[in-house]
Amino acid sequence: MIFITGTDTGVGKTHFSCLLIRQLRATGVSAVGFKPICCGDRDDAVQLAKASDDALTINACNPVWMRFPASPYTSSIIEERPIDLGQIRMDWEALRGRFPAVIVEGVGGWQVPIHRDYNTGDLARELGLPVLLIAANRLGVLNHTLLTLHAIQSAGLTCAGIILNNLAPICPDDPTCLTNQSVLEDLLHGTPVPVLGEIETGQSVLPKAIFEKIHPLFL
C-alpha cells in the first residue's frame, strides 16, 4: 500500500501509478489503483482501472467524482454537494481487505483542499501510508519538491522516495533538467529520503532500477 502525491497537478502521478500497477501485476502482485477523488473528467480513474486489468469497477476505483474541474473543495461549493469522506473511507477499507497492494493516487498537490479544513495531506495522514512524491523535471522543481517533502514529513509520514518525471523530451541544452536529479540527491544526502530516478517522456515500462527500489515495499 502506498500513497502517490505530486508537487502539483499535471506532474504525472497517474502515468507513474499505472506503470507501477502494471509492473507489480506482471510480477504476480495483485495490485490495483484507487483514485478517491476526481474533479472534471474521470480519465485518471479510467487509466488506473485499466492498469488494474479491470479488477475494479470505475466506481470502486473512484468513489467520488466531481464534474467541475477545480479543487475538490471549490467543486463541492459550485456543485453544492460536499465531498463524501465517509464513502472514501468505506471503499478504502473494502479495497485494502481484498488486495495486497493498493496504489492510492491523491488529487492535485499535497495541500489541495478537499473540505475547508481538510486537504490531500490530511487524507494521506488518515490512511497512514508511506508516500511517493512525483515531481515534474523542470525549472522550479527543487523548490517545489523540498517544500512538499517538508509538508509530508511535518505530517508525520514517511516519504519513501522522489521520482522525477520528464513531461517532455529533455533538451540537451537545458542544464536545469539535466542536473535536477543530481542536485536533489546532493541536497538530500544523509537523509532517509532517496531520489529513485527519472521517468522519460512516453515511457511504457517502469525503469528496472526504480522498480527494484520500490518493489520491497510490497513484499
MIBAZA-196968 format. One record per residue (C-alpha): x, y, z. Coordinates in steps of 0.02 Angstrom, whole numbers, plus 50000, padded with zeros to 5 digits. Layout:
N
XYZ;...
% end
This chain:
219
500005000050000;500675017049955;500055034849928;500585044049769;500665062849779;501405076349669;502195093449682;500715100049582;499315094449469;499815087649299;501545081449350;501255063249302;500515054749455;499305044249353;500605039249224;501795033449360;500415024649458;499885014849303;501685009849266;501895003749445;500254994149447;500644985249283;502404980849340;501784974049506;500444963649422;501734956949299;502734950349447;501224941749523;500694955249647;498814958449642;498934977449632;497524989649596;497355008449585;496255019149696;495855037149650;494745043149793;494275059549708;494195065149527;493735082849475;493255086949297;493435071749185;493695054249253;495145049749140;496375046649284;495225033749360;494895025649192;496765023449165;497025016349339;495595003949318;496304998349151;498044996249225;497224985649360;496594973849223;494824979349264;494884970649433;493854985349497;492324994249433;492605012549394;491585017449547;492615006349661;494195013949588;493505031649603;492105033449732;491955052549723;491805061049553;491555079849548;491135086249375;491795103949393;493675104749351;494405113049505;495005108349678;493815096449767;493295109949890;492955122549751;491995109449653;490955104949806;490455123149828;489975125349645;489045108749636;488265111549808;488735094449873;490125090649999;491495078049965;490905061650041;492365056450151;491305042650225;491145034350054;493025035750027;493395027850195;492165013750165;492865009849992;494645010750055;494304997950191;493494986550063;494964987649944;496314985050074;495394969550130;495334962349953;497024966949879;498784965949949;499374981249852;498284996649831;499085011549745;498165026949809;498315042349698;497975059149777;497115073649690;498235087949635;499635092549754;499905089149938;498845103250011;497425103949886;495845107449990;494525093850000;493485102150135;493795119350208;494845111650347;495395095250265;496615092950121;497505079450021;498875078350152;497565075350286;496855060950184;498595053250165;498895055050352;497215046850390;497645032050279;499355031150362;500305025550207;502085028850152;502135042250017;502975042749847;503235060249780;503135063349592;503915079449528;503965086549352;505765088549296;505815106849252;506375123749318;505715126049495;505665107649540;506965109349678;505915121849774;504275112849743;504995095949791;505815101949951;504255111350006;503155096149976;504385084550061;504405095950213;502505095650220;502465076550207;503715074650348;502845087850454;501265077250441;502245063150523;502275052450366;503695043350281;504215048850108;504785032650027;505595041649881;505555055149749;505365052149563;505685065049428;504525064049278;505025071449112;503425078549038;504345082548876;505965076148799;507465083748887;508335096848783;510205093348782;510495112048801;509415113348958;510585112349108;509135113249231;508295096949180;509975088549155;510545092449332;508955092149439;509165074049492;510985075549544;510645091849637;509175084149730;510245069249775;511565081049843;510295091249942;509525075550019;511175066650050;511195059850227;509295059750242;508195044250233;507325050550075;508015043249914;507885050649740;507335035049649;507655040849471;506855048349317;505455043049202;505715047649020;504375055048909;503195041748842;504005027648941;502855012548939;503775001949068;504405007549237;506305007949234;507044992449314;508145002549432;506635011949500;505534996549516;506854986749609;506915000549741;505015001149759;504594982749746;505154978449925;503774989749992;502514977049929;503334961049990;
% end
